[in-house]
């Protein structure tokens, strides 16, 4: 198990982000401990150093979505493109990020509302001809046009406000 250094939540080995607070877990590898048996007064030297678990390679960037009304953080990983929307029974194409649990229908989020993409070392958002539009920091963006985002920008899918948290891996 990995323990989040921010909120102390327990995550499965190999997790990249904390599912509770969204903190990056790369490098938060569990520590291997050994019990000393008996009344031995001196420590024994190990003949060789213990093998280190493989550290997962850092993604070139990571994205988390902070749902402002609930405070919930959705970490995104392992892809360069994520569709955002809500799920309805019988829907043939599902969004990568289902916002249904965050009251998406009431906020006017379309089934396939927008897409977030990593383009080089930047992140862009593009509205997918949604019914209620996509906004960046309060300004409506045109449909089918990629709009650059920076860490901390607030996008609104309809009226659902989401802060985009973005970081590039250090080379």
Secondary structure, DSSP 4 states (H G I P E B T S, - for coil): -EE-TTT--EE-TT-SB-TTT--B-TT-PPPP--PPPTT--SPPPPSSPPPPPPPPPPPSEEEEEEETTT--EEEE-S-SEEEEE---TT-SS--SEE-GGGTHHHHT--TT-EEEEEETTEEEEEE-S-SS-EEETTEEPPBT--EEE-TT-EEEETTEEEEEEEEEPP-
